[in-house]
Amino acid sequence: MTITITAFERSPDGGKGLARDTRVRWALEEVGQPYEVRLVSFGAMKEPAHLALHPFGQIPTYEEGDLGLFETGAIVFHIAEHHAGLLPDDANARARAITWIFAALSTVEPPILELMTATIFEGDKPWTAQRMPLVLDRVRDRLGQLSARLGDADWLDGAFSAGDLMMVSVLLRLRASGLLDEYPNLSAYVARGEARPAYKRAFDAQLAVNKPPAG
């Protein structure tokens, strides 16, 4: 059965890999599964056809036969469960890898998204200058904890897993802020993720959609 995912017709980041379809593309590339991409506009995301797939009108979605999924954590977990390459065979290691998927989305990403909101959408508010140090402190708290746990290891728990895929994807949102540079082991960790051939293929595929037409 053909796998079809949705992605932005024009990504807000211009194809820099921050749109969430990159996470799903990366997972599919890691496990060697071909897929098709249906591009949707911001208007189409609010239409009934798309809302039937994603009730919150976002991307990505995942369709395979009569299965339709939304939310990147659920999609990546499904891919990892059904195709070898993203979860260990050992039951305990497998459970820990799944835990890291949830940790990336539930514990590490929220303060990072708060920083992005404060910077991009609230930067002109009169209270931003007072609030920003608190927002930055919350991000640094999480990065410090993650840095301590990673230590000098290449990956979070042995071999690369879906947990690392999700964590690297989340941390990439901090590149423009410079905060990752304060934690050399996390910066190197993200670089290792980006160096994986599967990530490069996923990144290039998303970038190709967003390149301006030649001429």
C-alpha positions as CSV (number, residue, x, y, z in Angstrom):
1,M,0.0,0.0,0.0
2,T,1.3,3.4,-0.9
3,I,2.1,5.8,2.0
4,T,1.0,9.4,1.5
5,I,1.9,12.2,3.8
6,T,0.8,15.9,3.6
7,A,3.2,18.8,3.7
8,F,3.0,22.6,3.3
9,E,2.6,23.8,-0.3
10,R,4.9,26.7,0.9
11,S,6.6,26.1,4.2
12,P,6.8,29.1,6.6
13,D,10.5,28.3,7.2
14,G,11.3,28.2,3.4
15,G,12.2,24.5,3.5
16,K,14.8,24.7,6.3
17,G,13.6,21.4,7.8
18,L,11.6,22.9,10.7
19,A,8.2,22.0,9.4
20,R,7.0,18.8,11.1
21,D,6.6,16.8,7.9
22,T,10.4,16.6,7.9
23,R,10.2,14.3,11.0
24,V,8.0,11.9,9.1
25,R,10.0,12.1,5.9
26,W,13.1,11.3,8.0
27,A,11.5,8.3,9.7
28,L,10.4,6.9,6.4
29,E,13.8,7.4,4.9
30,E,15.5,5.7,7.9
31,V,13.3,2.6,7.4
32,G,13.6,2.6,3.6
33,Q,9.9,3.0,2.9
34,P,8.8,4.9,-0.3
35,Y,6.1,7.5,0.1
36,E,4.2,10.2,-1.7
37,V,3.6,13.7,-0.6
38,R,0.4,15.7,-1.1
39,L,1.1,19.4,-0.8
40,V,-1.6,21.5,0.8
41,S,-2.1,25.3,1.1
42,F,-3.0,27.1,4.3
43,G,-6.5,27.5,3.0
44,A,-6.9,23.8,2.1
45,M,-5.8,22.8,5.6
46,K,-9.0,24.3,6.9
47,E,-11.3,22.6,4.4
48,P,-13.4,19.6,5.3
49,A,-11.3,17.1,3.3
50,H,-8.2,17.9,5.3
51,L,-10.0,18.3,8.6
52,A,-11.3,14.8,8.2
53,L,-7.6,13.7,8.4
54,H,-6.4,16.3,10.9
55,P,-9.1,17.8,13.1
56,F,-6.8,20.7,14.0
57,G,-6.1,21.7,10.4
58,Q,-2.3,21.1,10.5
59,I,0.3,19.0,8.8
60,P,1.6,16.4,8.5
61,T,-1.0,13.6,8.1
62,Y,-0.2,10.0,7.2
63,E,-2.4,7.7,5.1
64,E,-1.8,4.0,4.3
65,G,-4.7,2.0,3.0
66,D,-7.6,2.7,5.3
67,L,-5.4,4.1,8.1
68,G,-5.2,7.8,8.6
69,L,-3.0,9.3,11.3
70,F,-2.0,12.8,12.5
71,E,0.5,14.1,15.1
72,T,4.2,13.5,14.4
73,G,4.8,11.5,17.5
74,A,2.0,9.0,16.7
75,I,3.1,8.8,13.0
76,V,6.8,8.2,13.8
77,F,5.9,5.7,16.5
78,H,3.7,3.8,14.0
79,I,6.5,3.8,11.4
80,A,9.0,2.6,13.9
81,E,6.7,-0.1,15.2
82,H,6.0,-1.6,11.7
83,H,9.4,-1.3,10.1
84,A,12.8,-2.3,11.3
85,G,15.5,0.4,12.0
86,L,14.1,2.8,14.5
87,L,13.4,0.7,17.6
88,P,15.7,-1.8,19.3
89,D,14.8,-5.5,19.4
90,D,15.4,-5.7,23.1
91,A,12.1,-5.0,25.0
92,N,13.6,-2.8,27.6
93,A,15.7,-0.8,25.2
94,R,12.6,-0.5,23.0
95,A,10.6,0.9,25.8
96,R,13.3,3.4,26.6
97,A,13.5,4.6,23.0
98,I,9.7,5.1,23.0
99,T,10.1,7.1,26.3
100,W,12.5,9.5,24.5
101,I,10.0,10.1,21.8
102,F,7.5,11.3,24.5
103,A,10.2,13.2,26.3
104,A,11.2,15.2,23.2
105,L,7.6,16.2,22.5
106,S,6.2,16.6,26.0
107,T,9.2,17.9,28.0
108,V,11.8,19.4,25.8
109,E,9.7,20.9,22.9
110,P,7.2,23.0,24.9
111,P,9.7,25.6,26.3
112,I,11.3,25.8,22.9
113,L,8.0,26.5,21.3
114,E,7.3,29.1,23.9
115,L,10.6,30.8,23.0
116,M,9.7,30.8,19.3
117,T,6.3,32.3,20.1
118,A,7.8,35.0,22.3
119,T,10.4,35.8,19.7
120,I,8.3,35.7,16.5
121,F,4.8,36.6,17.5
122,E,5.3,38.6,20.7
123,G,8.5,40.4,20.1
124,D,6.8,43.8,19.9
125,K,4.8,43.5,23.1
126,P,5.6,45.9,25.9
127,W,6.1,43.0,28.4
128,T,8.4,40.9,26.2
129,A,11.6,42.4,27.6
130,Q,10.6,41.4,31.1
131,R,9.3,38.0,30.1
132,M,12.1,36.8,27.8
133,P,14.7,36.0,30.5
134,L,12.1,33.7,32.1
135,V,11.4,32.0,28.8
136,L,15.2,31.6,28.1
137,D,15.7,30.2,31.6
138,R,13.1,27.5,31.0
139,V,14.8,26.4,27.8
140,R,18.2,26.4,29.4
141,D,16.9,24.3,32.3
142,R,15.8,21.6,29.9
143,L,18.9,21.8,27.8
144,G,21.1,21.5,30.9
145,Q,19.3,18.4,32.0
146,L,19.4,16.8,28.6
147,S,23.1,17.7,28.2
148,A,23.9,16.0,31.5
149,R,22.0,12.9,30.6
150,L,23.6,12.6,27.1
151,G,27.1,13.2,28.4
152,D,29.7,12.1,25.9
153,A,27.5,9.4,24.3
154,D,26.6,9.6,20.6
155,W,22.9,8.9,21.1
156,L,20.5,8.9,24.1
157,D,20.4,5.2,24.7
158,G,22.8,3.1,22.8
159,A,22.2,3.0,19.0
160,F,20.3,5.7,17.1
161,S,16.5,5.3,17.5
162,A,13.2,7.0,16.9
163,G,13.8,8.8,20.2
164,D,16.9,10.4,18.8
165,L,15.1,11.3,15.6
166,M,12.5,13.2,17.5
167,M,14.9,14.8,19.9
168,V,17.2,16.1,17.2
169,S,14.1,17.4,15.3
170,V,13.0,19.3,18.3
171,L,16.5,20.7,19.1
172,L,16.9,21.9,15.5
173,R,14.3,24.6,16.3
174,L,17.0,26.3,18.5
175,R,19.6,26.8,15.9
176,A,18.8,30.4,15.1
177,S,18.8,31.3,18.8
178,G,22.4,30.3,19.4
179,L,21.4,28.5,22.6
180,L,22.6,25.1,21.4
181,D,26.1,26.5,21.2
182,E,26.1,26.8,25.0
183,Y,26.0,23.0,25.2
184,P,28.7,21.6,22.9
185,N,27.6,17.9,23.4
186,L,24.0,18.8,22.3
187,S,25.3,20.8,19.4
188,A,27.4,17.8,18.3
189,Y,24.4,15.5,18.9
190,V,22.3,17.5,16.5
191,A,25.1,17.6,13.9
192,R,25.3,13.8,14.1
193,G,21.6,13.6,13.4
194,E,21.8,16.0,10.4
195,A,24.7,14.0,9.0
196,R,22.7,10.8,8.7
197,P,22.0,10.1,5.0
198,A,18.3,9.5,5.7
199,Y,18.0,13.0,7.3
200,K,19.8,14.6,4.3
201,R,17.3,12.9,1.9
202,A,14.4,14.1,4.0
203,F,15.8,17.7,4.2
204,D,16.5,17.9,0.5
205,A,13.1,16.6,-0.4
206,Q,11.4,19.3,1.7
207,L,13.8,22.0,0.5
208,A,13.1,21.1,-3.2
209,V,9.4,21.8,-2.7
210,N,10.2,25.3,-1.4
211,K,12.8,26.4,-3.9
212,P,11.7,29.4,-6.0
213,P,11.1,28.5,-9.6
214,A,14.1,29.0,-11.9
215,G,14.2,31.7,-14.3
